[in-house]
Amino acid sequence: MTPKERAERAAHAMWREDNASRWVGMRIDDVDEGRATLSMMIEKHHTNGHGICHGGVIFMLADSAFAFACNSKNQSTVAQHNDISYIAPGRLGDRLFAEAREVSLTGRNGIYDVTVTNQKNTVIAEFRGCSRAIPGQLFEE
């Protein structure tokens, strides 16, 4: 099995159980070893009192892309800690894209950067996630 095929199988297994990401309206655009891109449309129920996308929704999109990237090798992996910097607002009707990429993987610890952009390629947020591998796999190999 190629690394991309493994990443796709792992993503499929995770997506089946990922009620939160599906519920908020995300979709998986691409996965590969150590990488994932997810996207979603900002709808009215995603906006806050300022009429812009709620920061928690942006964080959730970035966190989900991080999760699919760090689980792409079929090793069960969870977040150890993460942070986000908001650069520009997401607006009603925007499609947001979260592109996660592996920066470092040493033993059970990983570092992943996620850039969230809109359909005009404006950077909305920068997210860094640190992962920790736990026992188990997403599918039998």
PARO-478617 format. One line per 5 residues: number of its first residue (from 1); their letters; for each residue x, y, z of N, C-alpha, C. Coordinates in nm, 3 decimals, always signed. Each point is the difference from the previous one (the first is absolute). Last residue first. Layout:
N
NUM> a> X Y Z X Y Z X Y Z  ...
REM end
This chain:
141
141> eeflq> -0.396 -0.356 +0.933 +0.094 -0.013 -0.112 +0.064 -0.136 +0.006  -0.469 +0.278 +0.203 +0.093 -0.115 +0.003 +0.090 +0.002 -0.122  -0.202 +0.462 +0.206 -0.047 -0.117 -0.074 +0.108 -0.107 +0.006  +0.050 +0.385 +0.259 -0.133 +0.035 -0.048 -0.062 -0.114 -0.081  +0.361 -0.062 +0.417 -0.003 +0.042 -0.140 -0.145 +0.031 -0.036
136> gpiar> +0.324 -0.042 +0.494 -0.108 -0.033 -0.091 +0.017 +0.054 -0.140  +0.202 +0.205 +0.486 -0.011 -0.135 -0.054 -0.119 -0.014 -0.095  +0.212 +0.478 +0.021 -0.052 -0.088 +0.104 -0.012 -0.140 -0.058  +0.265 +0.512 -0.109 -0.048 -0.132 -0.044 -0.043 -0.080 +0.122  +0.012 +0.543 -0.061 +0.058 -0.109 +0.077 -0.062 -0.130 -0.049
131> scgrf> +0.072 +0.566 -0.170 -0.071 -0.128 +0.011 +0.076 -0.098 +0.086  -0.074 +0.562 -0.118 +0.098 -0.099 +0.045 -0.075 -0.128 +0.031  -0.094 +0.474 -0.317 -0.046 -0.109 +0.084 +0.113 -0.094 +0.033  -0.127 +0.533 -0.195 +0.105 -0.100 +0.021 -0.055 -0.103 +0.098  -0.193 +0.414 -0.363 -0.022 -0.092 +0.112 +0.122 -0.091 +0.010
126> eaivt> -0.208 +0.487 -0.245 +0.113 -0.094 +0.005 -0.013 -0.078 +0.130  -0.367 +0.304 -0.339 +0.060 -0.040 +0.128 +0.119 -0.091 -0.023  -0.220 +0.244 -0.356 -0.097 +0.027 +0.107 +0.062 -0.032 +0.136  +0.178 +0.129 -0.528 +0.026 -0.078 +0.121 -0.093 +0.047 +0.111  -0.098 +0.010 -0.538 +0.033 +0.087 +0.113 +0.023 -0.088 +0.122
121> nkqnt> -0.145 -0.138 -0.454 +0.133 -0.033 +0.051 +0.049 +0.099 +0.106  -0.442 -0.038 -0.206 +0.087 +0.098 -0.066 +0.146 -0.020 +0.040  -0.354 -0.263 +0.190 +0.000 -0.029 -0.143 +0.086 +0.099 -0.080  +0.141 -0.059 +0.510 -0.132 +0.002 -0.064 +0.016 -0.023 -0.150  +0.316 -0.194 +0.429 -0.018 +0.107 -0.099 -0.145 +0.001 -0.047
116> vtvdy> +0.365 -0.218 +0.399 -0.140 +0.012 -0.041 -0.010 +0.120 -0.092  +0.408 -0.355 +0.177 -0.034 +0.133 -0.048 -0.145 -0.003 -0.046  +0.338 -0.309 +0.341 -0.121 +0.008 -0.080 -0.023 +0.146 -0.038  +0.408 -0.367 +0.207 -0.047 +0.135 -0.024 -0.119 -0.006 -0.094  +0.258 -0.360 +0.367 -0.071 +0.024 -0.126 -0.041 +0.145 -0.007
111> ignrg> +0.320 -0.397 +0.290 -0.036 +0.142 -0.012 -0.057 +0.019 -0.139  +0.083 -0.452 +0.365 +0.000 +0.068 -0.130 -0.035 +0.146 +0.013  +0.164 -0.491 +0.293 -0.037 +0.142 +0.001 +0.012 +0.062 -0.138  +0.131 -0.458 +0.153 -0.147 +0.012 +0.012 -0.049 +0.144 -0.011  +0.466 -0.096 -0.209 -0.061 -0.096 +0.092 -0.151 +0.015 +0.000
106> tlsve> +0.145 +0.368 -0.247 +0.109 -0.065 +0.072 -0.060 -0.092 +0.103  -0.123 +0.353 -0.431 -0.052 -0.120 +0.065 +0.119 -0.075 +0.058  -0.151 +0.516 -0.245 +0.095 -0.085 +0.070 -0.074 -0.120 +0.058  -0.216 +0.302 -0.298 +0.126 +0.074 +0.013 +0.107 -0.090 +0.058  -0.495 -0.069 -0.284 +0.091 -0.045 +0.104 +0.130 +0.080 -0.005
101> raeaf> -0.490 +0.181 -0.163 +0.121 -0.065 -0.047 +0.089 -0.034 +0.119  -0.537 +0.194 -0.179 +0.090 -0.045 +0.107 +0.119 -0.072 -0.060  -0.414 +0.364 -0.144 +0.102 -0.089 -0.055 +0.101 -0.031 +0.110  -0.527 +0.201 -0.078 +0.103 -0.022 +0.102 +0.097 -0.103 -0.055  -0.401 +0.365 -0.192 +0.084 -0.117 -0.026 +0.104 -0.008 +0.110
96> lrdgl> -0.515 +0.257 -0.106 +0.127 -0.005 +0.069 +0.068 -0.132 -0.029  -0.387 +0.333 -0.236 +0.041 -0.138 +0.018 +0.138 +0.006 +0.062  -0.412 +0.384 +0.030 +0.137 -0.043 -0.033 +0.010 -0.152 +0.006  -0.399 +0.244 +0.128 +0.012 -0.035 -0.141 +0.140 -0.039 -0.044  -0.040 +0.299 +0.426 -0.113 -0.078 -0.047 +0.013 -0.023 -0.151
91> rgpai> +0.459 +0.096 +0.241 -0.129 +0.068 -0.019 -0.107 -0.096 -0.052  +0.503 +0.033 +0.296 -0.075 -0.076 -0.099 -0.139 +0.062 -0.008  +0.457 +0.275 +0.160 -0.129 -0.064 +0.027 -0.047 -0.087 -0.116  +0.525 +0.072 +0.137 -0.106 +0.076 -0.067 -0.132 -0.070 +0.028  +0.385 -0.143 +0.237 +0.064 +0.102 -0.082 -0.104 +0.093 -0.062
86> ysidn> +0.080 -0.356 +0.448 -0.097 +0.046 -0.099 +0.058 +0.121 -0.072  +0.223 -0.437 +0.267 +0.005 +0.145 -0.015 -0.096 +0.036 -0.111  +0.078 -0.453 +0.356 -0.042 +0.060 -0.126 +0.020 +0.152 +0.008  +0.150 -0.526 +0.244 -0.034 +0.143 +0.012 -0.030 +0.055 -0.138  +0.064 -0.505 +0.318 +0.003 +0.076 -0.124 -0.035 +0.146 +0.029
81> hqavt> +0.131 -0.545 +0.220 -0.038 +0.140 +0.020 +0.006 +0.070 -0.135  -0.026 -0.469 +0.032 +0.064 +0.022 +0.129 -0.025 +0.144 +0.044  -0.279 -0.350 -0.349 +0.062 +0.130 +0.026 +0.058 +0.003 +0.141  -0.036 -0.472 -0.266 -0.089 +0.102 +0.056 +0.077 +0.131 +0.018  +0.013 -0.521 -0.279 +0.071 +0.119 +0.047 -0.102 +0.102 +0.047
76> sqnks> +0.092 -0.538 -0.217 -0.093 +0.084 +0.076 +0.077 +0.111 +0.069  +0.151 -0.222 -0.454 +0.038 -0.009 +0.140 -0.096 +0.091 +0.075  +0.030 -0.038 -0.485 -0.075 -0.109 +0.062 +0.050 -0.033 +0.140  +0.127 +0.373 -0.294 +0.088 -0.117 -0.008 -0.062 -0.123 +0.066  -0.204 +0.444 -0.004 +0.010 -0.048 -0.138 +0.090 -0.123 -0.017
71> ncafa> -0.140 +0.310 +0.383 -0.044 -0.140 +0.000 +0.020 -0.067 -0.135  +0.100 +0.465 +0.075 +0.084 -0.075 +0.094 -0.044 -0.145 +0.017  -0.239 +0.297 -0.299 +0.142 -0.006 -0.038 +0.079 -0.088 +0.096  -0.455 +0.085 +0.092 +0.013 -0.089 -0.115 +0.144 -0.010 -0.047  -0.095 +0.297 +0.357 -0.029 -0.138 +0.039 +0.018 -0.097 -0.117
66> fasda> +0.039 +0.468 -0.080 +0.113 -0.050 +0.080 -0.021 -0.148 +0.034  -0.359 +0.222 -0.192 +0.104 -0.023 -0.102 +0.125 -0.057 +0.067  -0.341 +0.130 +0.290 -0.037 -0.120 -0.075 +0.102 -0.032 -0.109  +0.052 +0.397 +0.247 +0.025 -0.116 +0.086 -0.036 -0.130 -0.072  -0.100 +0.413 -0.210 +0.145 -0.023 +0.005 +0.033 -0.125 +0.079
61> lmfiv> -0.450 +0.131 -0.006 +0.042 -0.041 -0.135 +0.150 -0.031 -0.002  -0.175 +0.177 +0.398 -0.049 -0.137 -0.021 +0.043 -0.053 -0.137  +0.088 +0.451 +0.111 +0.087 -0.090 +0.075 -0.040 -0.144 -0.026  -0.278 +0.324 -0.176 +0.126 +0.000 -0.074 +0.098 -0.096 +0.068  -0.398 +0.071 +0.221 -0.027 -0.075 -0.123 +0.127 -0.010 -0.084
56> gghci> +0.006 +0.262 +0.390 -0.005 -0.142 +0.034 -0.026 -0.087 -0.121  -0.012 +0.477 -0.033 +0.135 -0.053 +0.009 +0.004 -0.148 +0.033  -0.408 +0.236 -0.269 +0.042 -0.022 +0.139 +0.139 -0.063 +0.002  -0.176 +0.309 -0.409 +0.009 -0.140 +0.043 +0.054 -0.008 +0.144  -0.260 +0.444 -0.113 +0.111 -0.071 -0.066 +0.006 -0.142 +0.055
51> ghgnt> -0.295 +0.359 +0.157 -0.038 -0.034 -0.136 +0.112 -0.067 -0.079  -0.025 +0.137 +0.476 +0.058 +0.100 -0.090 -0.035 -0.027 -0.145  -0.127 -0.298 +0.357 -0.070 +0.128 +0.018 +0.056 +0.114 -0.082  +0.096 -0.490 -0.192 -0.013 +0.048 +0.138 -0.074 +0.134 +0.004  -0.008 -0.456 -0.362 +0.043 +0.138 +0.028 -0.027 +0.039 +0.145
46> hhkei> -0.119 -0.416 -0.244 +0.141 -0.001 +0.038 +0.049 +0.139 +0.043  -0.446 -0.102 -0.175 +0.013 -0.057 +0.135 +0.146 -0.013 +0.045  -0.108 +0.164 -0.442 -0.048 +0.092 +0.102 +0.021 -0.056 +0.142  +0.334 -0.196 -0.354 -0.143 +0.027 -0.007 -0.042 +0.085 +0.119  +0.465 -0.161 -0.287 -0.049 +0.071 +0.118 -0.147 +0.036 -0.026
41> mmslt> +0.279 -0.431 -0.206 -0.063 +0.130 -0.029 -0.042 +0.063 +0.131  +0.421 -0.362 -0.072 -0.140 +0.018 +0.037 -0.046 +0.139 -0.043  +0.445 -0.409 -0.022 -0.061 +0.130 -0.027 -0.144 +0.001 +0.048  +0.533 -0.271 +0.021 -0.144 -0.003 +0.023 -0.055 +0.137 -0.031  +0.481 -0.312 -0.070 -0.071 +0.125 -0.028 -0.148 -0.025 +0.018
36> arged> +0.515 -0.239 +0.147 -0.145 -0.007 -0.021 -0.053 +0.140 -0.029  +0.491 -0.335 +0.103 -0.068 +0.118 -0.056 -0.151 -0.024 -0.006  +0.352 -0.329 +0.120 +0.040 +0.121 +0.070 -0.068 +0.126 -0.046  -0.058 -0.380 -0.329 +0.080 -0.025 +0.119 +0.047 +0.132 +0.061  -0.436 +0.055 -0.261 +0.120 -0.073 -0.039 +0.081 -0.020 +0.128
31> vddir> -0.516 +0.213 -0.198 +0.087 -0.052 +0.106 +0.118 -0.072 -0.065  -0.449 +0.371 -0.120 +0.117 -0.080 -0.039 +0.071 -0.048 +0.126  -0.437 +0.211 +0.008 +0.036 +0.027 -0.139 +0.116 -0.086 -0.046  -0.415 -0.023 +0.385 +0.141 -0.031 -0.022 +0.029 +0.023 -0.148  -0.384 +0.259 +0.307 +0.024 -0.108 -0.094 +0.151 -0.021 -0.010
26> mgvwr> -0.401 +0.248 +0.361 +0.131 -0.016 -0.064 -0.003 -0.110 -0.105  -0.353 +0.180 +0.322 -0.004 +0.023 -0.145 +0.133 -0.012 -0.071  -0.171 -0.083 +0.474 +0.027 +0.142 -0.023 +0.006 +0.032 -0.149  -0.068 -0.452 +0.138 -0.110 +0.082 +0.050 +0.020 +0.148 -0.030  +0.346 -0.320 -0.092 -0.110 -0.009 -0.097 -0.114 +0.094 +0.040
21> sande> +0.357 -0.036 +0.299 +0.044 +0.067 -0.123 -0.109 -0.003 -0.107  -0.089 -0.228 +0.411 +0.014 +0.145 +0.020 +0.039 +0.071 -0.131  -0.029 -0.485 +0.031 -0.130 +0.067 -0.006 +0.013 +0.152 +0.008  +0.316 -0.422 -0.111 +0.020 +0.142 +0.031 -0.131 +0.078 -0.017  +0.100 -0.479 -0.102 -0.032 +0.024 +0.141 +0.006 +0.149 +0.039
16> rwmah> +0.098 -0.154 -0.448 -0.119 -0.076 +0.037 -0.047 +0.032 +0.141  +0.415 +0.168 -0.164 -0.116 +0.078 -0.044 -0.131 -0.068 +0.038  +0.424 -0.220 +0.071 -0.028 +0.107 +0.096 -0.129 +0.074 -0.033  +0.146 -0.333 -0.299 -0.034 -0.062 +0.128 -0.033 +0.107 +0.104  +0.157 +0.144 -0.419 -0.133 -0.059 -0.014 -0.046 -0.060 +0.133
11> aarea> +0.439 +0.163 -0.024 -0.097 +0.109 -0.001 -0.143 -0.054 -0.009  +0.352 -0.308 -0.038 -0.007 +0.051 +0.137 -0.105 +0.112 +0.009  +0.094 -0.167 -0.425 -0.071 -0.101 +0.080 -0.016 +0.046 +0.144  +0.256 +0.273 -0.286 -0.141 +0.001 -0.040 -0.083 -0.100 +0.079  +0.469 +0.008 +0.064 -0.061 +0.123 +0.052 -0.149 +0.007 -0.034
6> rekpt> +0.249 -0.354 -0.182 -0.011 -0.017 +0.145 -0.070 +0.122 +0.062  +0.105 +0.025 -0.455 -0.110 -0.096 +0.022 -0.022 -0.023 +0.149  +0.370 +0.263 -0.119 -0.126 +0.072 -0.029 -0.119 -0.092 +0.023  +0.435 -0.188 +0.041 -0.031 +0.092 +0.110 -0.131 +0.076 -0.021  +0.030 -0.473 -0.237 +0.078 +0.123 -0.006 -0.033 +0.088 +0.121
1> m> -0.016 -0.550 -0.033 -0.085 +0.117 +0.000 +0.090 +0.124 +0.000
REM end
